[in-house]
């Protein structure tokens, strides 16, 4: 009887958990509505403020802000802090979507609009949903997880094929080489999948790539309306 009681209590807890998840989605949709066009910037939370990459990330976000993009990050330190700082300096909406962790990830102070999530998957949806491009700065396992998820969503046509930019060719070389051999060699991906990513080396190149794509989409949209 005690065992059955514990099972029933666990089932009730899981049922209420569904409502908490729904609540996170509703709160996210309400809070982030109207931030478009936006660019989501991913990368390591462990990046130090005195690293050259920190300054480059801030510059990327600043320049994107200057041409009208809001900036979305995971809301924590490192790359996320640098990107939110650049967005704030540009005077655009600087969004930080933080996550509750056993070892707390402290939210950076540069987000002008922030949320904290209990569940990784609801946070991931929000990081992707409002983005018109993704900039993947160097990072670790979390960054690889976010990169592979974005590419899978595009590859399987679950989201539109937005620009996915890998910043720093030297850092990503090993990853791209691995995709070619053995992953491509085994037939686990297609040659065309490499067209889903663009490698950029400077903040100027990142902004130019995203802005060019965005302007092309506006032209396509206007042509479609004339038909």
N, C-alpha and C positions, 0 to 999 in steps of 0.2 A: 504493500500500500504506500509506504514511504517513497519507494522508487517511482510509482505511478504519479504521486503528488509532485515530485521533482520534475518529471517529464512534462506534466501539465503546466507547471509554473514556468518552465523554460519556453514552452510553446506560446504562452501568453506574453512573455517578454519579447520573443521574436516578432509576434504580431504588432506590439506597440513600437518596436524598432522600425517597422515599415513606415509608420506614421511620422517618426522622427526623420527618416530619410526623405519622405515626401516634403516635410517641412523645410528641409535644407534646400531642396530644389525650388520650392515656391519662393523662399526668401532670396535665393540667388537670382532667379528670374526677375523678381521685383526690383532688387537692388541694382542689377547690371543693365536693365533695360535702357536703351538709348545711348550706350557708350560707343557704338559703332561710328566710324570704322576704327578698329582696334588691332593691335599687333601683340601677340603673346610672346614673351621672351623667357626661355628656359635656361637653366644652367646651375652650376654648383653653388650650394649654400655655404661652402667652405672657402670660397674665394676671399682673399684678404683685400682690404681697402687700399693697400699700398702696391697691389699688383697692377701691372700695366693693363691687364684684361679688364679690371674693374673700371678704369678710366675709359676704355674703349666701349664697354657696355653702356656706361652712362652717356657717352657721346652718341651711340646708336639710338638710344631712347630719346635723347634730346633732339636729335635731327629728325626722327620720325614724328615727334611731337610738333616740331616746327612746320611740318607739311600736313598736319591735321589728324594724326593718329593718336588715339588713346593708347596707353600701355598697360598690359595685364601681366602680372607675375604671380608667383606662388607666395608672395608677401613676406618672405623671410630675409635672412642676411645674404651676403655674398653677391652673386649675380643679380638676384632679385632686388636687393637693396640698391645696387648701382642703377638698375633699369628704372625703378620707381623714382630714384633721385633725379635721373635725367628727365623723366616725364614731368616731374614737379617743377624743375628748372625751366622747362619749356612752357609751363602754364597750362598743360592739358590734364585730363583726368588720369590719375595714377592709381591703378587698381591693384590691391594686394589680397590674394586669396590664400590665407594661411591654413594650417592643419594642426590639430591637436595631436601631439606625439608624447610617448612615454618620457623622452628627454625633450622638454618643451622647446619648440622652435619659436624664438622671440620674433614678433612682427617688427619689421623695420618702420621707421618713423616717417618715411617719405610717401607712403600711400595716402591719397586723399579720399579714397573710397576702399573700405576693407571689410572682409568677412573672415570668420574662422570656422572651418568645417570639422566635423567628427569623422567623416568618411572620405577616404581617398577618391572613391569613384564619383561621388557627387562633385567634389572639387575638380576632378579631371574634366568632367562635362563642362563646367563653367570656364575652365581655362581654354577650352576648345571652341565653345559655342559662339562666342562673339568675335572671334579672331578672323581677320582677313589675310593674315600671314603669320608664320611662326619663325622665330629666330632661335636657333639652338646654339647657345654658347657652350664652351667646354664644361664638362661636368662628369659626374659619376653614375652610379646605378640608377638613381632617380631620373636623371636627365636621359639616360638611354631608354628607360621605361617610357618616358613621355614622348621621346622621338619615335620609337618603334610603334607606339599606339597611334600617333598622328599619321605616320606613313601607312599603317594598316587601314585606318579609316578612309584615307584617300584611295588607296589601292583597291579597296572593296566597295568604293563608291558610296560610302556612308556619309561622307561630307564632300563638299566641292574641292577640286584640286587647287588649294591655295598654295602660295610659295612656301617652301620649307627650306630655310637657309641654315647651312652648317657654317659656323664662323671659325675660321682658322684651319686651313687645309692640312697643315702639318699635324695638328691634333687629331683630325678625323681620318687621316690617311690609313691608319691601321684598320679602322672599322670598315672603311670602304673597300680596302684590299681583301678583308675577310669576307665581305659580301660577294666579291667577285670570285674568290677561291677560298673556301670550297662551296659557298652557298649557291652562287649562280652555276658553278660547274656541276653541281648535283641536280640542277633544275628546280631548286626550291624557290627561286624567284626568277623573274624575267628580266631581260636586258632593258626593257622599257621602264622598269621600276627605278632605274638610276636617274631617269628624267624627273623623278619626283623631288629630287634634292638639288640645291644649288650651293656651291661652296663659294664663300666670300671672304676676302682678306682684310677689308677696311670698312669702317663705318659708312663712308661715302658709297661704297659698292652695295652695301646692304640696303640703304635707303633708296638708291637708284633702282635696284632690282624690284623692291616692293612697290615703289611709286609707279614704275613703268607698267607693272602688271595691273595695278589698281586703275590706272588711266585707260589701259586697254579694255578692261572689263566695263568701264563706263561707256566707252565707244560701242562695244558689243551690245550693251543694254539699250542704248539710244537707237541703234539700228533695229533692234527687235521691236521697239515701241512703234517705229515707223511702218512696220509691216501690217 
